[in-house]
Structures are given as structure tokens and as C-alpha cells.
Amino acid sequence: MVHKIASKIRDTRPGASVTSIITLQTEKSHRENIWHTNMLLSATEDEVIVHDPTDQLQGAAERPLDREDFYKRWAVALNRAHLIIAA
């Protein structure tokens, strides 16, 4: 869904930079009400690549998530997504 919206914006404003900030349920706690803000980087059929600032201790904040797991964690966080458009 986010990809479709971003593509539509790019079609109407060539050269526009579109970034999406999303909220995901934590995967490091059993409490569902802990959410983290991530930047959506890209997606394939099987996975979604996010920039997760909480992973910086691992040496890299960019990481792939299984697409099904991504959708479950995003749903718990109420499918929140913010688009940032720089034209």
C-alpha cells in the first residue's frame, strides 16, 4: 500500500523524494504495546527492508524482515505510516 502511494506521488511529481516512516511492534519484548519507529527502505516478495535504529548495537541498522512478520508487527502498531515528500 505504501509503495503504491509513493509511486503515484512520484508519477505526479517527477524527481520527488518520498520516504516512509512506519511504526512496528517490538520483537524484543512480550508486551504488545511497545512500538518502534522504523524507516521503510524497500521490499521484495519475501521481505521488507527497514532502517531500525534499535539495531545499531548489532553494527547495522538496516535489516530485512520476513514479509509476514512485518505485516503482523505493523498491524499491532495500527498500520501507522507517515510519508515525507521532498519535491
C-alpha positions, -999 to +999 in steps of 0.1 A: +000+000+000+027+025+009+046+016-022+016+023-044+011+057-028+047+066-031+047+056-068+017+077-075+033+107-059+065+102-080+044+099-111+027+132-105+059+149-092+089+136-112+121+139-091+102+139-058+118+121-029+093+100-009+103+084+024+080+064+047+084+062+085+065+033+099+057+020+134+063-017+143+056-037+174+087-046+192+101-080+188+123-079+218+096-079+244+065-099+251+045-067+257+025-058+226+022-022+235+059-014+229+063+001+194+094+012+175+097+038+147+115+025+116+122+039+081+109+018+053+137+013+028+125-013+002+105-045-002+107-077-022+081-105-025+096-122+006+109-095+028+108-059+038+140-039+045+138-013+073+162+010+090+157+001+126+177+024+149+173+000+178+196-024+160+226-002+160+243-022+187+244-050+162+265-029+139+239-022+112+206-006+115+194-018+080+178-052+082+154-075+064+122-087+080+101-116+068+072-100+050+046-119+070+063-110+103+064-074+091+027-073+084+019-088+118+041-063+137+028-034+116-008-044+123-003-044+160+010-009+157-022+001+139-006+002+104+009+036+111+029+051+083+040+087+076+051+098+042+077+125+039+077+142+005+105+164-007+097+179-041 
